[in-house]
Amino acid sequence: MKRTIITIISCVVIWGITYALWMSDSGLAGVAYFVCAFFGWRALNKIQPSMFLWMSFAGWIVYFFVKFILSALIGFFVAPFEIGKKLGAHISDSI
């Protein structure tokens, strides 16, 4: 039952993110982009080594810019699963 709920919620979230990105005239595209970037950033932090890099200030700007773009791209795939997992757990606990 829990797996079915997670799958349904994930599909609805994928549809919602895709719809928001297609309707770029509204502010929903920006919100969807930042939500995907948030979940992607968390996913990148899980696989990225936790070592300190020595770079110049310009290097750090480029690093965070590239990481933000990658996190938004990865987040497009990770966000629906994470949101579906959290909502599915909450719904199945309340049933």
Backbone torsions as a table, in degrees:
resi	resn	phi	psi	omega
1	MET	NA	-44.1	-177.9
2	LYS	-64.5	-40.5	180.0
3	ARG	-64.4	-37.8	178.2
4	THR	-65.5	-43.1	178.5
5	ILE	-62.8	-44.1	179.5
6	ILE	-62.4	-41.0	179.6
7	THR	-64.7	-45.0	179.8
8	ILE	-64.0	-45.8	180.0
9	ILE	-64.6	-40.4	178.1
10	SER	-62.0	-40.8	178.3
11	CYS	-65.4	-40.7	177.7
12	VAL	-64.7	-40.4	179.0
13	VAL	-66.7	-41.4	176.9
14	ILE	-60.0	-44.6	178.7
15	TRP	-62.7	-42.6	-179.8
16	GLY	-64.2	-42.7	178.8
17	ILE	-65.6	-43.6	179.1
18	THR	-63.6	-42.2	178.5
19	TYR	-63.4	-42.9	179.8
20	ALA	-64.6	-37.8	179.1
21	LEU	-72.2	-33.3	177.4
22	TRP	-71.5	-32.8	180.0
23	MET	-90.6	62.8	-172.7
24	SER	-71.8	-6.4	176.6
25	ASP	-69.7	-27.6	-179.1
26	SER	-93.6	174.1	178.8
27	GLY	-79.3	-2.8	-179.4
28	LEU	-65.2	-30.8	-179.9
29	ALA	-64.6	-41.8	178.0
30	GLY	-65.0	-40.6	178.3
31	VAL	-64.6	-45.1	179.0
32	ALA	-62.8	-39.1	179.2
33	TYR	-62.8	-44.6	-178.7
34	PHE	-72.9	-31.7	174.9
35	VAL	-65.8	-44.0	177.0
36	CYS	-63.1	-40.0	179.5
37	ALA	-64.5	-37.8	178.8
38	PHE	-61.3	-50.7	-179.1
39	PHE	-69.6	-34.6	176.3
40	GLY	-67.3	-37.9	178.3
41	TRP	-62.1	-43.1	178.3
42	ARG	-63.9	-39.4	178.9
43	ALA	-67.0	-39.9	178.0
44	LEU	-66.6	-35.6	178.7
45	ASN	-66.1	-27.8	178.8
46	LYS	-71.5	-32.1	-176.7
47	ILE	-101.8	-9.9	-178.4
48	GLN	-86.0	139.2	177.6
49	PRO	-65.7	146.3	-177.3
50	SER	-94.8	53.0	178.4
51	MET	-108.4	152.8	-178.5
52	PHE	-87.9	131.8	179.7
53	LEU	-102.6	139.7	175.7
54	TRP	-97.2	111.0	179.2
55	MET	-139.7	164.5	174.7
56	SER	-77.1	174.0	-179.7
57	PHE	-61.6	-41.7	178.3
58	ALA	-64.4	-35.7	177.1
59	GLY	-63.2	-40.3	178.3
60	TRP	-67.0	-37.0	178.4
61	ILE	-63.8	-46.2	178.3
62	VAL	-64.0	-42.0	179.8
63	TYR	-58.4	-50.2	-178.1
64	PHE	-71.1	-31.3	176.3
65	PHE	-65.3	-48.2	179.6
66	VAL	-65.1	-40.7	-180.0
67	LYS	-65.3	-37.0	178.5
68	PHE	-66.3	-43.5	178.6
69	ILE	-64.0	-45.2	177.9
70	LEU	-63.2	-38.9	-179.5
71	SER	-66.7	-34.6	176.7
72	ALA	-67.8	-39.6	178.7
73	LEU	-67.7	-44.6	178.5
74	ILE	-68.6	-37.3	-179.7
75	GLY	-63.5	-26.8	177.4
76	PHE	-60.6	-30.2	179.0
77	PHE	-94.3	-29.9	-175.6
78	VAL	-85.0	-37.3	-174.2
79	ALA	-57.9	-47.9	-179.5
80	PRO	-60.3	-39.2	179.6
81	PHE	-66.8	-44.9	-178.9
82	GLU	-66.0	-43.5	178.8
83	ILE	-65.7	-43.3	177.9
84	GLY	-62.3	-38.7	179.5
85	LYS	-65.3	-44.1	-179.2
86	LYS	-68.3	-45.5	179.5
87	LEU	-69.2	-37.7	178.2
88	GLY	-63.7	-40.7	177.4
89	ALA	-65.6	-40.4	179.9
90	HIS	-67.1	-42.1	-179.7
91	ILE	-69.1	-43.0	-178.7
92	SER	-69.5	-27.8	176.1
93	ASP	-71.6	-31.4	-177.8
94	SER	-83.9	-13.2	-180.0
95	ILE	-82.6	NA	NA
